């Protein structure tokens, strides 16, 4: 997972939440306040903070908030600043060091251990993980197919040959010779 895409991912997750809160035609004022929280194991904004909270504000009038009820929070357990409550600080310390230092983090350790022993949760987690891996593979296949089609169309547009197209697929897409010629035949 790339830290560079987390702002876009937070937008995507916010949209998923909102899309599930209302039925078609319902009054938008029924939308609840919502939070998207990322726990990052690095300081993705490089400002040394434990917490970065984002709400929509006017660029020209910083004191003017949109008040749309959305909040995005990015947490970083590796800060030395005292910018969070002691309870949140203890939780972040637990994430960073794996040491339970209060009642909440002790209960969290117990819950994690219990979850690890529950075969239903393990199956659910593994199913989710496999589903995500399948989705990534499908996206990558679609992307690769689009690139290959673009290469073939480009070579065709400059009146190149099928052989030239296949050669470019081998070079640029890492296809085998057989895959390249099959792809060219499908798209030509």
N, C-alpha and C positions, 0 to 999 in steps of 0.2 A: 504494500500500500504506500503510495507516494504522499508525503506531507504537502507537496505542492498543489494537490488537487483537493485538499480538505475544505477550502472555502466553497468550491462548487459542490462537493459532496454534502456540505451542511445545507446548501440551498435545495438540493435534491431531496434530502431527508425531510426538510421543512415542508416541501411540497407534498411528499407522501403522507405526512401527518395531516395536513390540511385537506387533502383529497378524501381522506377517510372520515373526516369529522362532520361533513354535511352531505345531505342528499341533494339531488338536482332540484333547484328552485327554492331551497331553504334560504332564510334570511342570513346574510353574512355575519350579522351581529351575534349569531349563535356560536361563532367560532370561539373556542376557549383560548386562553393564553397558552402558548406552547413553547417548549424549550428543546433545543437540540444540543446535546452535550457530548463533546469528544474528550476522551482521556488520552492524551498524547504522551508517549514516553520520551518526548524531546520537546524543546521549546521551539515550536514551529515559527513563531514570530520574532524570536531572538531579541526579546526585550527584558529577559530575566524575571518574568512574572510567573506566579503559580496559576493565575486565572486571567483570561481575556474574555470579556463579555461584550457582545455586539448586539445592538438594537438599531433599527433603521432611523437615521437622523438626516436632516436636510444638510446638504453640503454647503450651501450658502449661509444658512442660519443654524449653526451647530446646536443652539439651544432649543431648536424646534424638532420635536420627535414626531415620527409618523404615528406612533401609538397603535400599531397594527397587532400587538400582542405576541410578536415573535421575538425570541431571544436565542442567540447562539453562543454557547460557552465552550471554550477550549481550555482544558486543564493540563498543567505541566507539573509533575511531581518533583522535578529537579531544580527548584528555585530556592534561593536563600532569603527572598523578600518575605516580609510579614504582611502579606496582602490578602490573606484568607482567614476565616474563623479558625479557632483552635481545632474544632471538630473536623473541618475539611482538611486542615493541615495534617491532622493525625491520619486521615484516610490517604492523603497523598504520600505521606511518609511510609505508610504500609505498602503502597504501590511501588515506591522506589526501593525500599529496603526489605520488604516482606516481613516486617516485624509489627505485630499487633501491640498497640500502645494504649488502648482504651477499650471500654466495653463494646463499643460499636465494631471496632476492627477485630476484636476477639470473636464476636458473633459472626462477622463476615468470614473469618477463617473457618469456623465451624460449618457455616453454610456451604462454603466451597468444598470442604472435605466430604460433607454429606452428598453434595451433588456429584462429586467424582465417583461415589460408590453406587449411585442410582443408575442401573442399566438403561432405564427408559430415557433419562436425560442424556446419557451418553449416545444412545441411538439417535435421539432428536438432534443433538449437536452434530454428530457425524453426517446425518442426512442433510442438515442445513449446509454444512461445509461442502459436501459433495455437490449439492445443488448450486452453490456459489461457484465452485470450480467448473461445473458444466456451463454455467452462464458465461464465465470468462472465456472458456474455450470456444463457445459459439460466437461470441463477439470477435475473438481473434480470427476465427475462420472467416467470418463475414468481412472483416477488415482486409484480410489477405486476399480474399476473392475480389474485393473492390479494387485493390491495388493492382492485382494481375489484370483485371479487365481494363483499368485505366492505361496500363502499359501497352496492352494489345491494341486498344483504340488509338493511342498515340502513334504507334508504329504504323498502323493501318492508314491513319490520316496523312502521314508523310509518304505514303505509298511504299512502305517497307514490305518485307516478305514474312511469311509464317516462320521461317527459320530465324530471322532477326528477332521476331517477337519471342520465340522460345528461348533464344540465347539471353535476352534481357530478363526473362522470368527466372532463368537459372542464376544469373548474376545478382539481380536485385531482390528476388524473393527466396532464394536458396532452394528452389525446386530441383528435383531430379530431372534428367532429360525426359524421361517418360511422362512425369507429371506436367512438365512444361508443354510438351507437344499435345498432350490430352487437353490441357486447358486452352491452348491456342485453337484447337479444332472445335471446342465447344463455343468459343467466343468469336471466332473469325467470321 
